[in-house]
Amino acid sequence: SCCCSGVMLGRRLFAAPVIPRAAHAAHATPAVLRRPATSGDRRRMWRGAAAVTAALALQRHSQVFLRAASTASATSNEGMGADAAQQVLEKAGLQVEMVQCLSDNYCPVFHHAASGVTFVMDTPEAAPIAAALKRRGWTLTHILNTHYHGDHVGGNLALKDQFPNVQIIGHGSQEGEKIPGIDQEVAEGDEVRCGALTSQVLEVGGHTASHIAYFFPEVPMALTGDALFTMGCGRVFTGDFARMQASLGKLRNLPDETVVFCSHEYTAANVDFAVKVEPGNAALRARQAAVQRLRAAKLATVPTLMAHEKATNPFLRWDVPEVQQAAGGLEEAAAVFTAIRRWKDTGNPPAAARM
């Protein structure tokens, strides 16, 4: 049930309102569980498994609705867009609509009918999100913010005006990185309940110092914002390169079958860069052709599967010899990542940068 909230300290759950807002209906308040997680817990929870395959659903106009599929087929598009999500989300009882916002943002809207909750990852702009909710007849209950950038929190306050009982969850304020309208501040080790679903909060600073991600182990699904993209990662702004590499390492440890929702349609540029880094990667070449087909048909390349990212995303492959060679022969993980990320930022490959 989603009707209670509480804080887990050690192994005891103290039932108490997280935010004392009388205007917030009890059914909309998630429980935040705070408990230390051991490395053994994480290893057991994040152990890799076989990647999921699924059928590619028809996607129309600017919004993509991922419907449950009763059959699965391995296609050249496997691992991106609707194809990546269907079987996993169906088993979890989730319906998802990918709402396009601004120029290249996505806002995934998740509805769990069994527990009556609807939550989103970030709010680039309110109008298209509200329109999707109205069309589906869903009431927004949770906003899970990943970081403070305007194209991720721009719709928070307007959506809260329309849905007064919504809970806005995000990282704590630090160094001016504030989430508008926030009700719950969370950090590494916290668990956020959205109805019957529970997510683990992962601190994945680097793009911004306070960036977080949400991992739902029962699905499994990760909401990564601008930390990890389909075959890419976010630029390093208020964080630093070493921290970004460590954060991506944390995400890389998630199970292979994890469905990854990121926030932008950057995949065409990302895969073209990835091929420059690893021209001999056959899996990457196959994904490049699939991206071209999907984008030519105006179809989304989000979400993705973690297994495919491990095999093709250069920012997760710092321990692969060909990537190390592309980084100028570097071998230490943070150094390799930094060299590849700076290449992407500047257009100058590491060897050329040394000349």
Secondary structure, DSSP 8 states (H G I E B T S, - for coil): --S--EEEETTEEEE--SS--TTS-GGG---EEE----HHHHHHHT-------------BTTEEEE---S-----TTTTBTHHHHHHHHHHTTEEEEEEEETTTEEEEEEEETTTTEEEEE--S-HHHHHHHHHHHT----EEE-----HHHHTTHHHHHHHSTT-EEEEE--BTTB--TT-SEEE-TTEEEEETTEEEEEEE-TTSSTT-EEEEETTTTEEEEETTEETTEE---SSS-HHHHHHHHHHHHTS-TT-EEEESB--HHHHHHHHHHH-TT-HHHHHHHHHHHHHHHTT----SEEHHHHHHH-GGG-TTSHHHHHHTTS--SHHHHHHHHHHHHHHS--HHHHH-
